[in-house]
Amino acid sequence: MGLLHGKLKLLLCAAAGIILCIGGWYLLYVNGYLLPGWIIWQEKEIVIPGNPGHLTGTLVLKNRRILYQRDGETVWQSDPSWKISDMEVCDLDHDGWPEVLALSWTQGDYGDYHPIYENPNMFFYTQRFYVFDLEETALKPQFMSSRLRPEAHAWQVSDTGEVSLTDKAGKTTVWVWKSWGMKIKE
């Protein structure tokens, strides 16, 4: 009886250890700590200037989240499941109002809906490109890409609203806003 009890105790301890290891790995993963090591996680603050008829406020990128602050109060923050690596502000669609651009790491390839011809990837993180309209109390999604292929290792936003994405191999593509969405500049 003593030998059986000792083996059962050992088996339960091993099972508990495996469950703790898997649980710890899962928590690290879903919180974005096991993403590729080449990602550069920016932290910055961008003040939106107060022009007549335009909004004012401050955008803060910190701890992989965007905070939109007005008069010292946070009025909007990005979804905690998005891991934002960088953000910029420019008038991407040339309407006279600034848009917020963000590179995000998000679980899945598409979001809630996906093409019927593809199996949904709902677990693995993929890089995305987001565009938000700046409103009084929130950032309103204007464009949210599916998975970027290849992933952008670096990016740059020009004064004219061109977005240059450079992959890990050094190949750069230039993207521009076309009525709704981003298209490669020809």
C-alpha positions as CSV (number, residue, x, y, z in Angstrom):
1,M,0.0,0.0,0.0
2,G,2.8,2.4,0.9
3,L,4.6,1.8,-2.5
4,L,1.3,2.4,-4.4
5,H,0.6,5.6,-2.4
6,G,4.2,6.9,-3.1
7,K,3.8,6.3,-6.9
8,L,0.4,8.0,-6.9
9,K,1.8,11.0,-5.0
10,L,4.7,11.2,-7.5
11,L,2.3,11.0,-10.5
12,L,0.1,13.7,-9.0
13,C,3.1,16.0,-8.4
14,A,4.3,15.4,-12.0
15,A,0.9,16.2,-13.4
16,A,0.6,19.3,-11.3
17,G,4.1,20.4,-12.6
18,I,3.1,19.8,-16.2
19,I,-0.1,21.8,-15.7
20,L,1.7,24.7,-14.1
21,C,4.3,24.8,-16.9
22,I,1.7,24.7,-19.6
23,G,-0.4,27.4,-17.8
24,G,2.7,29.6,-17.3
25,W,3.6,29.2,-21.0
26,Y,0.0,30.0,-22.0
27,L,-0.1,33.2,-19.8
28,L,3.2,34.4,-21.3
29,Y,2.0,33.7,-24.8
30,V,-1.4,35.4,-24.6
31,N,0.1,38.4,-22.9
32,G,2.5,38.8,-25.9
33,Y,5.8,37.9,-24.1
34,L,6.7,35.1,-26.5
35,L,6.4,37.1,-29.8
36,P,9.4,37.3,-32.1
37,G,12.5,38.9,-30.6
38,W,13.2,41.2,-33.5
39,I,10.1,43.3,-32.8
40,I,11.1,46.8,-31.6
41,W,8.5,47.9,-29.0
42,Q,8.2,51.7,-29.1
43,E,7.0,53.9,-26.3
44,K,6.1,57.5,-27.3
45,E,3.8,60.4,-26.8
46,I,2.3,62.4,-29.7
47,V,0.5,65.6,-29.0
48,I,-2.3,66.4,-31.4
49,P,-2.1,70.2,-32.0
50,G,-5.2,72.3,-31.4
51,N,-6.1,73.8,-34.7
52,P,-9.5,75.6,-35.1
53,G,-12.2,73.0,-35.7
54,H,-9.8,70.1,-35.0
55,L,-9.5,67.9,-31.9
56,T,-6.7,68.2,-29.4
57,G,-5.3,65.6,-27.2
58,T,-2.4,63.3,-26.6
59,L,-1.7,59.8,-27.8
60,V,0.5,57.7,-25.6
61,L,2.0,54.4,-26.7
62,K,3.1,52.6,-23.5
63,N,3.2,48.9,-22.4
64,R,2.1,47.8,-25.9
65,R,-1.2,49.9,-25.7
66,I,-2.4,53.2,-27.2
67,L,-4.0,55.6,-24.8
68,Y,-5.9,58.6,-26.1
69,Q,-6.0,61.4,-23.5
70,R,-7.9,64.7,-23.5
71,D,-7.5,67.3,-20.7
72,G,-5.4,64.8,-18.7
73,E,-8.0,62.1,-18.8
74,T,-7.8,58.8,-20.7
75,V,-10.9,58.7,-23.0
76,W,-10.0,55.6,-25.0
77,Q,-7.4,52.8,-24.9
78,S,-6.6,50.1,-27.4
79,D,-7.9,46.6,-27.0
80,P,-5.7,44.7,-24.5
81,S,-5.4,41.8,-26.8
82,W,-3.7,44.0,-29.4
83,K,0.0,44.3,-28.8
84,I,0.9,47.6,-30.5
85,S,4.6,47.9,-31.5
86,D,4.4,51.4,-32.9
87,M,2.1,54.2,-33.9
88,E,2.2,57.4,-36.1
89,V,-0.1,60.2,-36.9
90,C,-0.7,61.7,-40.3
91,D,-3.5,62.8,-42.7
92,L,-3.4,59.5,-44.5
93,D,-6.6,60.0,-46.6
94,H,-6.0,63.7,-47.3
95,D,-9.3,64.9,-45.7
96,G,-7.6,67.6,-43.5
97,W,-8.0,65.4,-40.3
98,P,-5.2,63.3,-38.8
99,E,-5.5,59.6,-38.6
100,V,-3.7,57.3,-36.2
101,L,-1.7,54.5,-37.8
102,A,-0.6,51.5,-35.7
103,L,1.4,48.3,-36.2
104,S,-0.2,45.6,-34.1
105,W,0.4,42.0,-33.2
106,T,-3.0,40.3,-32.8
107,Q,-4.1,36.7,-32.5
108,G,-5.4,35.2,-35.7
109,D,-5.0,36.0,-39.4
110,Y,-8.3,38.0,-39.9
111,G,-10.4,38.7,-36.9
112,D,-13.9,37.5,-36.2
113,Y,-14.6,36.7,-39.8
114,H,-12.4,34.9,-42.4
115,P,-12.7,33.7,-46.0
116,I,-14.6,30.4,-46.2
117,Y,-11.7,28.9,-48.2
118,E,-9.2,29.3,-45.2
119,N,-9.1,27.6,-41.9
120,P,-9.1,30.2,-39.2
121,N,-5.8,30.8,-37.3
122,M,-7.2,32.0,-34.0
123,F,-4.3,31.2,-31.7
124,F,-1.0,32.5,-33.2
125,Y,-0.1,36.2,-33.3
126,T,0.2,37.9,-36.6
127,Q,1.2,41.4,-37.5
128,R,-1.5,43.9,-38.7
129,F,-1.7,47.5,-39.9
130,Y,-4.5,49.6,-38.4
131,V,-5.8,53.0,-39.3
132,F,-8.1,55.0,-36.9
133,D,-10.0,58.2,-37.2
134,L,-9.5,60.5,-34.3
135,E,-12.8,61.4,-32.7
136,E,-13.7,63.4,-29.6
137,T,-13.8,60.5,-27.2
138,A,-12.3,57.5,-29.1
139,L,-10.3,56.3,-32.0
140,K,-12.7,54.9,-34.5
141,P,-11.4,52.0,-36.7
142,Q,-11.2,53.1,-40.3
143,F,-9.1,50.2,-41.7
144,M,-7.9,47.1,-40.0
145,S,-5.8,44.8,-42.2
146,S,-5.6,41.1,-42.1
147,R,-2.2,39.5,-41.5
148,L,0.7,41.3,-43.1
149,R,2.7,39.0,-45.4
150,P,5.6,39.4,-45.1
151,E,5.8,41.0,-41.7
152,A,7.1,44.5,-41.4
153,H,10.5,44.7,-39.6
154,A,10.5,48.5,-40.0
155,W,8.2,51.2,-41.3
156,Q,8.1,54.9,-42.1
157,V,5.3,57.3,-42.7
158,S,6.0,60.3,-45.0
159,D,4.5,63.8,-44.8
160,T,2.4,62.9,-47.9
161,G,0.8,59.9,-46.2
162,E,2.9,57.2,-48.0
163,V,3.6,54.2,-45.7
164,S,6.9,52.3,-46.4
165,L,7.0,48.8,-44.9
166,T,10.4,47.0,-44.9
167,D,10.5,43.2,-44.3
168,K,13.3,41.3,-42.5
169,A,15.0,40.6,-45.9
170,G,15.2,44.4,-46.6
171,K,12.6,44.6,-49.3
172,T,10.5,47.8,-49.0
173,T,7.0,48.3,-50.4
174,V,5.3,51.7,-50.4
175,W,1.6,51.8,-49.6
176,V,-0.9,54.6,-50.2
177,W,-4.6,55.2,-49.2
178,K,-7.1,54.5,-52.0
179,S,-10.7,55.4,-51.0
180,W,-10.9,52.6,-48.5
181,G,-7.9,50.7,-47.7
182,M,-4.2,50.6,-48.4
183,K,-2.8,49.7,-51.9
184,I,0.8,49.3,-53.1
185,K,1.9,52.5,-54.9
186,E,2.6,51.8,-58.5
